[in-house]
Amino acid sequence: MLGCATPAAGAAGRANVAALQVALRSAGAYAGAVDGIRGPGTVAGVRAVQRRAGLAADGVAGPATRRALGRAGRPSYGSRTMRRGHAGWDVATLQFKLGAHGFPSGPVDGGLGPRSSAALQRFQRWAGLAGDGVAGPATLRRLRAPPPRAPVKLRRPVRAPIGGRYGPRGQSFHAGLDFPAPSGTPVTAAGFGTVAFAGYSAGGWGNFVIIRHRFGMRTLYAHLSTIGVRRGAFVPAGGRLGRVGSSGSATGPHLHWEILLRGANVDPLSAL
C-alpha cells in the first residue's frame, strides 16, 4: 500500500507515488505535479477515486484502489518486461526512475513511446547494458542503484540566487539549476576545461556553451545573451564564458546550468 512518503522511503517509494499521481491524472482526480510526493492533492485524489468506487475513503492506495484506477493502476513495477508500446503503472514508475537517474524521457505519463524508449536506451548504454529499449530484470537492477553524483566540486557559475531546482517539474523533469539574474550578468566556467560547443540552438537553449571537464563530465550554460568563447578553447575555472540572457525558450533572463556525467544529468547541487 502507498502510505506516507518520507525521505527515508527513498527513490523507489517516490517513483511508486509518481505512478499513483499519473493514474490519478488519468482518472481526472489529480491535476498537480508528478513529483513523487504524497501531498494533500494526491491524498484528495485517492479519496475521490475511492468514493466513486464505493470504497472506504482513507486516502491509502491499496489493492482495491489500484483496481478502481483501471488500466492506469496496473501492472505492478517489475511484474513484466517493459518495451515500446506498453503502458500502465509500471511504465510510469520506470519513467520517473529514468528521470531521477539523469535520463528524462519527456512527460511522465505511463506510456512507453518514442521519447521514453530513447531515454531507456541511453540509460542502458550508460549502465553498460545492451541498449535494446527493453526494460527487463538487468535494467531494473541497475535502476535500483543511487543516482549518479558529480565527481568533483565546482564553482557557482554566476553571482545569483538559485531559482528553479533539479528534479520533477509538472509532468516532466528539470535537468539543471536556474539562476535568475539581470541580463548581462557575467557567466563563468564552473571548473577548468575545454569548450566543446559554443553557439545557438533552435531547440530551446538559445545561445549556450558546453565545457568538457575531467572524469567524463560536462557542464552546460544556456539562454545566454552573448557568448565570449570559441569551440576548442581552454578555459580556467572562473573564466568568462558569456553573459546572462533570455535567448531560446526562456520566460525571462536567467542562466540554466546542467552537469552531465558520461551523458547522464546529475543534480548540480551535488557539485556546489
Phi, psi and omega per residue, in radians:
M1 nan 2.677 3.141
L2 -1.738 1.702 3.087
G3 -1.623 -2.464 -3.081
C4 -1.310 2.251 3.104
A5 -1.598 2.138 3.129
T6 -2.113 2.908 3.078
P7 -0.963 -0.584 -3.132
A8 -1.186 -0.345 3.134
A9 -1.170 -0.411 3.047
G10 1.380 -3.116 -3.069
A11 -1.116 -0.608 -3.118
A12 -1.079 -0.782 3.110
G13 -1.110 -0.699 3.126
R14 -1.130 -0.690 3.135
A15 -1.124 -0.648 3.103
N16 -1.142 -0.722 3.096
V17 -1.147 -0.666 3.082
A18 -1.054 -0.739 3.097
A19 -1.086 -0.676 3.067
L20 -1.071 -0.778 -3.140
Q21 -1.083 -0.679 3.076
V22 -1.098 -0.766 3.131
A23 -1.112 -0.708 3.109
L24 -1.134 -0.657 3.065
R25 -1.046 -0.765 -3.125
S26 -1.141 -0.442 3.110
A27 -1.559 0.019 -3.127
G28 1.229 0.401 -3.079
A29 -1.891 0.055 -3.090
Y30 -2.704 2.378 -3.140
A31 -2.228 0.188 -3.100
G32 -1.491 -2.970 -3.116
A33 -1.289 2.601 3.000
V34 -1.557 1.431 -3.008
D35 -2.008 -0.021 3.132
G36 1.279 0.235 -3.139
I37 -1.914 2.142 -3.084
R38 -1.458 1.372 -3.137
G39 -1.618 -3.017 -3.097
P40 -1.014 -0.668 -3.125
G41 -1.132 -0.690 3.120
T42 -1.159 -0.780 3.127
V43 -1.090 -0.744 3.126
A44 -1.092 -0.669 3.110
G45 -1.119 -0.746 3.108
V46 -1.077 -0.764 -3.130
R47 -1.128 -0.654 3.115
A48 -1.089 -0.774 3.111
V49 -1.116 -0.716 -3.137
Q50 -1.114 -0.730 3.131
R51 -1.117 -0.728 3.115
R52 -1.041 -0.653 -3.076
A53 -1.537 0.018 -3.136
G54 1.287 0.461 3.125
L55 -1.732 2.879 3.044
A56 -1.127 2.169 -3.064
A57 -1.466 1.274 -3.106
D58 -1.696 -0.075 3.102
G59 1.351 0.135 3.136
V60 -1.879 2.166 -3.060
A61 -1.488 1.387 3.079
G62 -1.497 -2.999 -3.082
P63 -0.983 -0.729 -3.119
A64 -1.140 -0.688 3.108
T65 -1.175 -0.692 3.088
R66 -1.039 -0.727 3.108
R67 -1.128 -0.645 -3.141
A68 -1.169 -0.394 3.123
L69 -1.403 -0.074 3.060
G70 1.222 -2.508 -3.054
R71 -1.072 -0.549 -3.130
A72 -1.243 -0.265 -3.136
G73 -1.645 0.113 -3.132
R74 -2.631 2.935 -0.181
P75 -1.418 2.927 3.138
S76 -1.169 2.593 3.115
Y77 -1.061 2.271 3.134
G78 1.599 -0.062 -3.102
S79 -1.489 -0.184 3.101
R80 -2.654 2.887 3.002
T81 -1.470 2.177 -3.078
M82 -1.641 2.455 3.111
R83 -2.550 2.950 -3.089
R84 -0.927 2.342 -3.103
G85 1.745 -0.306 3.094
H86 -1.295 2.701 3.112
A87 -2.563 2.715 3.076
G88 2.415 -2.980 -3.107
W89 -1.009 -0.780 -3.096
D90 -1.148 -0.621 3.123
V91 -1.192 -0.708 3.091
A92 -1.072 -0.700 3.085
T93 -1.087 -0.782 3.117
L94 -1.054 -0.799 -3.134
Q95 -1.047 -0.745 -3.137
F96 -1.150 -0.721 3.123
K97 -1.145 -0.677 3.096
L98 -1.079 -0.759 3.103
G99 -1.085 -0.753 3.141
A100 -1.131 -0.452 3.133
H101 -1.638 0.160 3.036
G102 1.673 0.290 3.141
F103 -2.289 1.228 3.131
P104 -1.019 2.496 -3.048
S105 -2.087 0.458 -3.046
G106 1.457 -2.699 -3.118
P107 -1.064 2.390 3.005
V108 -1.457 1.667 -2.988
D109 -2.232 0.056 3.107
G110 1.424 0.176 3.122
G111 -2.082 2.180 -3.112
L112 -1.550 1.385 -3.134
G113 -1.674 -2.851 -3.064
P114 -1.031 -0.769 -3.099
R115 -1.190 -0.741 3.121
S116 -1.162 -0.675 3.112
S117 -1.107 -0.723 3.124
A118 -1.141 -0.724 3.113
A119 -1.118 -0.701 3.106
L120 -1.074 -0.755 3.130
Q121 -1.138 -0.681 3.100
R122 -1.110 -0.744 3.117
F123 -1.089 -0.773 -3.116
Q124 -1.040 -0.788 3.124
R125 -1.123 -0.710 3.110
W126 -1.063 -0.643 -3.095
A127 -1.492 0.055 3.119
G128 1.419 0.361 3.128
L129 -1.834 2.917 3.035
A130 -1.170 2.205 -3.101
G131 -1.430 1.168 -3.060
D132 -1.693 -0.065 3.136
G133 1.237 0.303 3.115
V134 -1.987 2.046 -3.054
A135 -1.596 1.568 3.097
G136 -1.804 -2.895 -3.066
P137 -0.968 -0.708 -3.103
A138 -1.130 -0.735 3.123
T139 -1.137 -0.761 -3.132
L140 -1.132 -0.617 3.076
R141 -1.087 -0.769 -3.126
R142 -1.157 -0.518 3.121
L143 -1.316 -0.180 3.058
R144 -1.394 -0.277 3.123
A145 -1.229 2.706 3.092
P146 -1.076 2.604 3.072
P147 -1.056 2.642 3.137
P148 -1.158 2.705 3.101
R149 -2.213 2.799 3.106
A150 -1.113 2.360 -3.081
P151 -1.409 -0.224 -3.127
V152 -2.409 2.845 3.050
K153 -1.493 2.506 -3.108
L154 -2.212 2.843 3.087
R155 -1.461 2.665 3.015
R156 -1.155 2.266 -3.003
P157 -1.386 -0.146 -3.133
V158 -2.716 2.566 3.102
R159 -1.450 1.535 -3.094
A160 -2.833 2.734 3.090
P161 -1.303 2.810 3.082
I162 -1.428 2.273 3.065
G163 -1.767 -1.771 3.116
G164 -1.186 2.353 -3.091
R165 -1.794 2.982 3.113
Y166 -1.297 2.374 3.060
G167 2.324 -2.885 -3.088
P168 -1.028 2.437 3.066
R169 -2.559 1.970 -3.051
G170 1.135 -2.171 3.067
Q171 -1.718 0.027 -3.059
S172 -2.109 -2.959 3.090
F173 -2.035 2.418 3.017
H174 -1.645 2.069 -2.936
A175 -1.532 0.098 -3.131
G176 -2.659 -2.849 3.042
L177 -1.912 2.511 3.022
D178 -1.890 2.346 3.096
F179 -2.067 1.686 3.074
P180 -1.123 2.274 -3.111
A181 -2.748 2.708 3.110
P182 -1.062 2.523 3.089
S183 -1.006 2.346 -3.116
G184 1.729 -0.163 3.093
T185 -1.085 2.323 -3.110
P186 -1.088 2.441 3.044
V187 -2.005 2.269 -3.058
T188 -2.145 2.782 3.129
A189 -1.177 2.328 -3.134
A190 -1.286 -0.324 3.101
G191 -2.847 2.908 -3.097
F192 -1.283 2.642 3.137
G193 3.019 -2.899 -3.093
T194 -2.039 2.438 -3.138
V195 -1.252 2.002 3.122
A196 -1.567 -0.456 3.098
F197 -2.717 2.493 3.033
A198 -2.639 1.911 -3.095
G199 3.074 -2.763 -3.053
Y200 -1.990 2.495 3.062
S201 -2.152 2.220 3.084
A202 -1.368 -0.090 -3.072
G203 -1.414 -0.084 3.088
G204 2.403 -0.475 -3.094
W205 -1.392 -0.282 -3.088
G206 1.148 -2.409 3.047
N207 -1.288 2.178 -3.135
F208 -2.590 2.803 -3.116
V209 -2.274 2.445 3.008
I210 -2.090 2.255 3.094
I211 -1.906 2.289 3.082
R212 -1.653 2.160 -3.112
H213 -1.950 -2.973 3.049
R214 -1.265 2.929 2.998
F215 1.111 0.418 3.141
G216 1.260 0.402 -3.086
M217 -1.789 2.485 3.051
R218 -2.300 2.625 3.024
T219 -2.133 2.525 -3.073
L220 -2.160 2.396 -3.073
Y221 -2.240 1.974 -2.969
A222 -2.113 2.869 3.108
H223 1.230 0.468 -3.103
L224 -1.208 2.611 3.025
S225 -1.433 -0.655 3.068
T226 -2.420 2.689 3.087
I227 -2.012 2.307 -3.070
G228 -1.988 0.249 -3.139
V229 -2.349 2.865 3.099
R230 -2.090 2.703 3.115
R231 -1.009 2.371 3.122
G232 1.631 -0.219 -3.112
A233 -1.329 2.526 3.005
F234 -1.480 2.395 3.084
V235 -2.209 2.380 3.073
P236 -1.402 2.867 3.015
A237 -1.051 2.230 -3.094
G238 1.549 -0.025 3.110
G239 -1.214 2.495 -3.085
R240 -1.203 2.253 3.101
L241 -1.867 -0.550 -3.087
G242 2.956 -2.714 -3.119
R243 -2.357 2.630 3.131
V244 -1.032 2.497 3.076
G245 -2.696 -2.768 3.117
S246 -2.431 0.562 3.133
S247 -1.220 2.730 -3.108
G248 1.320 -2.639 -3.113
S249 -1.525 1.432 -3.141
A250 -2.363 2.419 -3.141
T251 -1.530 -0.149 3.126
G252 -3.042 2.959 -3.102
P253 -1.152 2.209 3.069
H254 -2.939 2.831 3.008
L255 -1.767 2.191 2.969
H256 -1.727 2.138 -3.007
W257 -2.179 2.242 3.122
E258 -2.181 2.690 2.981
I259 -2.151 2.277 3.099
L260 -2.136 2.346 3.124
L261 -2.011 1.855 -3.058
R262 0.909 0.566 3.082
G263 1.757 -0.165 3.116
A264 -1.688 2.277 3.036
N265 -1.185 2.418 3.050
V266 -2.190 2.752 3.135
D267 -1.160 2.016 -3.130
P268 -1.037 -0.432 3.124
L269 -1.078 -0.433 3.122
S270 -1.218 -0.183 -3.135
A271 -1.862 -0.231 -3.057
L272 -1.610 nan nan
